[in-house]
């Protein structure tokens, strides 16, 4: 039986945009929400995403790229809204 829309437990994953040193970007990388928060904040996401990159590079045969920065996927939109409100 199909689930009703919105019945999925929210907060299972947090989405991140990953920016690499060569200028490329990967969007909506999933990190389990249970690993985030606390004193470390979003720092554990880097380790999870690096592990994902190692798995991807092993399957593709290419070397993994160095991560420049990691940003929550919804953070950019929130920043733009704040900037827009401040600019008025």
N, CA, C and O of each residue as an XYZ file, in Angstrom:
352
protein
N       0.825     -1.167      0.000
C       0.000      0.000      0.000
C       0.884      1.250      0.000
O       1.862      1.326      0.743
N       0.539      2.206     -0.821
C       1.332      3.426     -0.944
C       1.142      4.320      0.272
O       0.085      4.330      0.902
N       2.194      5.070      0.585
C       2.118      6.012      1.702
C       1.443      7.301      1.273
O       1.446      7.660      0.095
N       0.872      7.981      2.229
C       0.291      9.285      1.952
C       1.419     10.299      1.803
O       2.459     10.161      2.447
N       1.229     11.305      0.972
C       2.265     12.328      0.837
C       2.558     12.988      2.177
O       1.644     13.307      2.937
N       3.814     13.184      2.453
C       4.214     13.836      3.686
C       4.262     12.916      4.885
O       4.496     13.379      6.002
N       4.046     11.616      4.685
C       4.065     10.699      5.820
C       5.465     10.176      6.127
O       5.670      9.489      7.128
N       6.418     10.500      5.273
C       7.793     10.093      5.521
C       8.329     10.859      6.720
O       8.054     12.047      6.886
N       9.079     10.182      7.536
C       9.624     10.845      8.721
C      10.568     11.961      8.276
O      11.573     11.715      7.610
N      10.229     13.171      8.654
C      11.078     14.292      8.257
C      12.330     14.293      9.110
O      12.318     13.840     10.255
N      13.385     14.796      8.555
C      14.616     14.892      9.301
C      15.486     13.660      9.231
O      16.452     13.558      9.987
N      15.183     12.717      8.354
C      16.023     11.536      8.225
C      17.387     11.907      7.665
O      18.412     11.387      8.105
N      17.389     12.804      6.698
C      18.623     13.229      6.045
C      18.669     14.750      5.979
O      17.640     15.424      5.980
N      19.883     15.266      5.921
C      20.106     16.686      5.677
C      20.864     16.768      4.361
O      21.812     16.015      4.138
N      20.451     17.677      3.495
C      21.071     17.818      2.185
C      22.156     18.894      2.220
O      21.987     19.953      2.824
N      23.270     18.595      1.557
C      24.401     19.520      1.505
C      24.828     19.744      0.064
O      24.742     18.842     -0.769
N      25.290     20.958     -0.221
C      25.961     21.269     -1.483
C      27.449     21.213     -1.198
O      27.923     21.776     -0.211
N      28.189     20.528     -2.071
C      29.618     20.341     -1.874
C      30.354     21.083     -2.982
O      30.088     20.882     -4.167
N      31.281     21.941     -2.576
C      32.100     22.695     -3.520
C      33.514     22.141     -3.463
O      34.090     22.003     -2.384
N      34.079     21.822     -4.638
C      35.407     21.223     -4.717
C      36.430     22.271     -5.132
O      36.079     23.323     -5.667
N      37.702     21.971     -4.880
C      38.786     22.925     -5.170
C      38.948     23.219     -6.659
O      39.481     24.267     -7.024
N      38.497     22.310     -7.524
C      38.610     22.559     -8.965
C      37.461     23.411     -9.501
O      37.385     23.660    -10.704
N      36.556     23.865     -8.606
C      35.470     24.749     -9.003
C      34.156     24.040     -9.279
O      33.155     24.705     -9.543
N      34.121     22.722     -9.228
C      32.881     21.999     -9.476
C      32.032     21.955     -8.212
O      32.512     22.196     -7.105
N      30.758     21.642     -8.412
C      29.819     21.579     -7.295
C      28.925     20.359     -7.462
O      28.523     20.027     -8.578
N      28.616     19.698     -6.366
C      27.644     18.612     -6.332
C      26.558     19.039     -5.362
O      26.847     19.482     -4.251
N      25.315     18.905     -5.781
C      24.202     19.365     -4.969
C      23.450     18.209     -4.333
O      23.456     17.085     -4.835
N      22.806     18.512     -3.220
C      21.894     17.600     -2.537
C      22.528     16.278     -2.136
O      21.950     15.215     -2.363
N      23.703     16.338     -1.548
C      24.345     15.142     -0.997
C      23.708     14.840      0.350
O      23.641     15.718      1.211
N      23.242     13.615      0.546
C      22.522     13.239      1.757
C      23.476     12.828      2.876
O      24.432     12.081      2.666
N      23.182     13.343      4.074
C      23.917     12.985      5.285
C      22.864     12.667      6.349
O      21.929     13.446      6.527
N      22.991     11.548      7.056
C      22.014     11.227      8.101
C      21.940     12.331      9.157
O      22.965     12.781      9.668
N      20.733     12.756      9.473
C      20.523     13.863     10.411
C      20.996     13.513     11.818
O      21.372     14.402     12.581
N      20.982     12.245     12.165
C      21.375     11.843     13.519
C      22.847     12.108     13.805
O      23.243     12.174     14.969
N      23.673     12.261     12.756
C      25.103     12.526     12.947
C      25.399     14.001     13.185
O      26.488     14.346     13.644
N      24.451     14.868     12.879
C      24.676     16.308     12.920
C      24.148     16.912     14.210
O      23.385     16.283     14.943
N      24.562     18.129     14.472
C      24.114     18.833     15.666
C      25.097     18.635     16.797
O      26.221     18.184     16.576
N      24.692     18.961     17.981
C      25.583     18.826     19.131
C      26.704     19.847     19.077
O      26.568     20.900     18.454
N      27.793     19.534     19.721
C      28.922     20.459     19.785
C      29.658     20.595     18.461
O      30.224     21.649     18.171
N      29.656     19.525     17.646
C      30.374     19.554     16.376
C      29.593     20.231     15.267
O      30.180     20.569     14.239
N      28.304     20.442     15.428
C      27.492     21.078     14.397
C      27.439     20.232     13.138
O      27.081     19.055     13.190
N      27.798     20.834     11.996
C      27.757     20.144     10.705
C      29.100     19.518     10.325
O      29.217     18.956      9.236
N      30.100     19.596     11.177
C      31.428     19.079     10.851
C      31.427     17.579     10.524
O      32.174     17.177      9.632
N      30.631     16.723     11.194
C      30.618     15.296     10.832
C      30.160     15.037      9.397
O      30.431     13.969      8.849
N      29.472     15.997      8.784
C      29.021     15.831      7.404
C      30.207     15.694      6.459
O      30.132     14.962      5.472
N      31.298     16.390      6.752
C      32.485     16.323      5.886
C      33.006     14.893      5.797
O      33.332     14.420      4.709
N      33.088     14.206      6.923
C      33.572     12.824      6.921
C      32.667     11.894      6.143
O      33.140     11.020      5.417
N      31.359     12.082      6.295
C      30.396     11.238      5.575
C      30.508     11.485      4.076
O      30.516     10.541      3.286
N      30.595     12.746      3.688
C      30.673     13.072      2.263
C      32.003     12.616      1.675
O      32.043     12.152      0.535
N      33.091     12.740      2.430
C      34.379     12.227      1.944
C      34.321     10.717      1.741
O      34.885     10.206      0.774
N      33.648      9.993      2.636
C      33.494      8.543      2.478
C      32.661      8.225      1.235
O      32.966      7.281      0.505
N      31.614      9.012      0.997
C      30.811      8.830     -0.213
C      31.661      9.062     -1.454
O      31.569      8.310     -2.424
N      32.494     10.110     -1.424
C      33.366     10.411     -2.560
C      34.361      9.276     -2.815
O      34.629      8.934     -3.967
N      34.911      8.687     -1.737
C      35.840      7.561     -1.915
C      35.143      6.376     -2.568
O      35.717      5.723     -3.440
N      33.909      6.091     -2.156
C      33.156      4.993     -2.772
C      32.877      5.272     -4.241
O      33.015      4.385     -5.084
N      32.485      6.499     -4.545
C      32.197      6.873     -5.928
C      33.459      6.783     -6.777
O      33.415      6.282     -7.901
N      34.589      7.266     -6.246
C      35.833      7.242     -7.023
C      36.332      5.817     -7.224
O      36.921      5.514     -8.261
N      36.106      4.929     -6.245
C      36.521      3.537     -6.404
C      35.727      2.859     -7.511
O      36.265      2.047     -8.264
N      34.452      3.196     -7.605
C      33.609      2.598     -8.645
C      33.893      3.183    -10.018
O      33.793      2.482    -11.026
N      34.251      4.477    -10.066
C      34.473      5.127    -11.357
C      35.916      5.002    -11.838
O      36.191      5.181    -13.025
N      36.839      4.694    -10.924
C      38.239      4.585    -11.308
C      38.954      5.925    -11.372
O      40.089      5.999    -11.842
N      38.303      6.988    -10.904
C      38.913      8.311    -10.915
C      39.291      8.696     -9.487
O      38.690      8.214     -8.527
N      40.280      9.560     -9.356
C      40.716     10.003     -8.030
C      39.654     10.928     -7.417
O      39.027     11.706     -8.136
N      39.450     10.849     -6.103
C      38.467     11.755     -5.478
C      38.968     13.194     -5.479
O      40.171     13.443     -5.392
N      38.046     14.126     -5.578
C      38.384     15.544     -5.586
C      38.498     16.056     -4.155
O      37.860     15.520     -3.248
N      39.315     17.100     -3.951
C      39.447     17.705     -2.626
C      38.280     18.653     -2.393
O      37.942     19.465     -3.255
N      37.677     18.541     -1.234
C      36.534     19.374     -0.885
C      37.027     20.727     -0.391
O      37.890     20.807      0.483
N      36.465     21.789     -0.965
C      36.798     23.143     -0.549
C      35.887     23.579      0.599
O      36.368     24.055      1.627
N      34.561     23.415      0.423
C      33.624     23.745      1.493
C      32.324     22.976      1.309
O      31.992     22.523      0.213
N      31.602     22.844      2.410
C      30.322     22.145      2.432
C      29.304     23.100      3.042
O      29.550     23.698      4.089
N      28.151     23.240      2.375
C      27.107     24.158      2.821
C      25.777     23.411      2.794
O      25.494     22.674      1.850
N      24.961     23.604      3.835
C      23.623     23.013      3.808
C      22.879     23.524      2.590
O      22.995     24.696      2.233
N      22.114     22.651      1.948
C      21.421     23.013      0.715
C      20.430     24.151      0.934
O      20.239     24.974      0.039
N      19.807     24.217      2.082
C      18.837     25.282      2.329
C      19.477     26.553      2.876
O      18.796     27.573      2.980
N      20.746     26.529      3.226
C      21.403     27.696      3.814
C      21.530     28.841      2.818
O      21.381     30.002      3.200
N      21.798     28.545      1.563
C      21.970     29.586      0.554
C      20.674     30.376      0.390
O      20.703     31.604      0.316
N      19.538     29.679      0.333
C      18.266     30.351      0.171
C      17.970     31.237      1.378
O      17.482     32.356      1.219
N      18.256     30.755      2.563
C      17.999     31.544      3.760
C      18.873     32.783      3.787
O      18.415     33.849      4.199
N      20.130     32.666      3.352
C      21.022     33.821      3.327
C      20.505     34.860      2.351
O      20.512     36.052      2.657
N      20.049     34.421      1.158
C      19.548     35.370      0.171
C      18.319     36.101      0.681
O      18.157     37.294      0.424
N      17.465     35.412      1.388
C      16.276     36.053      1.946
C      16.700     37.098      2.964
O      16.166     38.207      2.964
N      17.648     36.768      3.830
C      18.109     37.727      4.820
C      18.727     38.950      4.142
O      18.457     40.087      4.528
N      19.552     38.705      3.135
C      20.174     39.829      2.435
C      19.142     40.696      1.766
O      19.263     41.921      1.763
N      18.116     40.070      1.193
C      17.078     40.820      0.528
C      16.325     41.684      1.529
O      16.041     42.850      1.258
N      16.002     41.113      2.688
C      15.277     41.871      3.703
C      16.123     43.020      4.246
O      15.592     44.091      4.538
N      17.434     42.809      4.385
C      18.313     43.855      4.886
C      18.493     44.972      3.859
O      18.691     46.131      4.225
N      18.424     44.620      2.569
C      18.651     45.604      1.516
C      17.497     46.594      1.395
O      17.684     47.687      0.860
N      16.305     46.234      1.879
C      15.135     47.121      1.759
C      15.311     48.278      2.598
O      14.441     49.147      2.641
